[in-house]
Amino acid sequence: MNTPEQNHYLQVGLANKKHCDMKNRIGYTFEECPECIADHGQAQINQGDETMNAKVTELKNKAQKIVKAQSLEILVESFEMTNEKMEAARGNDNEYLAIAETREWIMNELETRNPEAFEKWVDGNEDSPRKFFI
């Protein structure tokens, strides 16, 4: 019998794969991790279940609140972790889209907190926002 977390990973096609570094580092459960929520949400949207789509929207709103509550250091580290994950996810549309959505949430929060640093980072074409925000 699988745990709820194992069922989640099986449902989004990530069985036996270390999926969420943030969960291990910060103590998120799979229901709290923005990346897991985005990944799960993309899988549900692809299935076209309207009831689930409403739940996914609710979970995505929750994930965005989690992102907003993080320290600047955690946001920057989380964004940096997505760089490698984006490369590794090429060819897996659900995972790639989930990581892209997570990056978008982090970028939106970074821009909200410091628009000037965000603009310099984007204009500088840097992979990491670290030197602009920390």
C-alpha positions in Angstrom: 0.0 0.0 0.0 1.4 3.4 -1.0 1.6 6.4 1.2 -0.3 9.5 0.0 3.0 11.0 -1.2 3.9 7.9 -3.2 0.4 8.0 -4.8 0.9 11.6 -5.7 4.2 10.8 -7.4 2.7 7.9 -9.2 -0.2 10.0 -10.3 2.0 12.7 -11.9 4.4 10.1 -13.3 7.3 10.6 -10.9 7.5 7.3 -9.1 10.9 6.4 -7.8 12.3 9.9 -8.6 13.6 12.5 -6.2 11.3 15.2 -7.2 11.3 18.0 -4.7 14.5 19.3 -3.2 12.6 22.1 -1.5 10.5 19.5 0.4 13.7 17.8 1.7 15.3 21.1 2.6 12.4 23.0 4.1 10.1 20.3 5.3 7.2 20.8 2.9 4.8 18.0 2.4 3.9 17.2 -1.2 0.6 19.2 -0.7 2.6 22.3 0.3 5.4 22.3 -2.2 4.8 24.8 -5.0 6.6 22.6 -7.5 4.6 19.5 -6.5 1.4 21.5 -6.7 2.2 22.8 -10.1 3.3 19.4 -11.3 0.1 17.7 -10.0 -2.0 20.5 -11.3 -0.6 20.3 -14.8 -1.3 16.5 -14.9 -4.9 17.2 -13.8 -5.4 20.0 -16.3 -4.1 17.7 -19.1 -6.7 15.1 -18.0 -9.5 17.7 -18.5 -11.4 17.0 -15.3 -13.3 20.2 -14.5 -13.8 19.4 -10.8 -10.1 18.8 -10.5 -9.4 22.0 -12.4 -11.2 23.9 -9.7 -9.2 22.1 -7.0 -6.0 22.7 -8.9 -6.7 26.4 -9.0 -7.2 26.4 -5.3 -3.9 24.5 -4.8 -2.1 26.9 -7.1 -3.4 29.8 -5.1 -2.1 28.0 -2.0 1.3 27.5 -3.6 1.6 31.1 -4.5 0.9 32.0 -0.9 3.7 29.6 0.2 6.1 31.3 -2.2 5.1 34.8 -0.9 5.9 33.6 2.7 9.4 32.5 1.9 12.5 34.5 2.8 14.5 36.1 0.0 17.3 33.6 0.5 14.9 30.7 0.0 13.4 32.2 -3.0 16.8 32.7 -4.7 17.9 29.2 -3.7 14.6 27.7 -5.0 15.0 29.6 -8.3 18.6 28.3 -8.7 17.4 24.7 -8.1 15.0 25.1 -11.0 17.8 25.8 -13.5 19.1 22.2 -13.4 15.6 20.8 -13.1 14.5 22.6 -16.3 17.3 20.9 -18.3 16.6 17.5 -16.7 12.8 17.8 -17.5 13.2 18.4 -21.2 11.0 15.8 -22.9 8.6 15.4 -20.0 6.0 18.1 -20.7 4.2 17.9 -17.4 7.3 18.2 -15.3 8.8 20.9 -17.5 5.6 23.0 -17.4 5.3 22.5 -13.6 8.9 23.8 -13.1 8.3 26.7 -15.5 5.2 27.6 -13.5 7.1 27.4 -10.2 9.8 29.7 -11.7 7.1 32.2 -12.7 5.7 32.3 -9.2 9.2 32.9 -7.8 10.1 35.5 -10.4 6.8 37.3 -9.7 7.6 37.4 -6.0 11.1 38.6 -6.6 9.9 41.4 -8.8 7.3 42.4 -6.2 9.9 42.6 -3.5 12.5 44.6 -5.4 11.5 45.8 -8.9 14.8 47.5 -9.5 16.9 44.4 -8.7 14.6 42.3 -10.8 15.0 44.6 -13.8 18.8 44.6 -13.4 18.8 40.8 -13.2 16.6 40.3 -16.2 18.5 42.9 -18.2 21.8 41.3 -17.2 20.7 38.0 -18.7 22.1 36.1 -15.6 21.0 32.6 -14.7 20.8 33.4 -11.0 19.2 36.3 -9.2 21.6 35.9 -6.3 23.9 38.9 -6.9 21.0 41.2 -7.5 18.9 40.3 -4.4 21.2 39.0 -1.7 
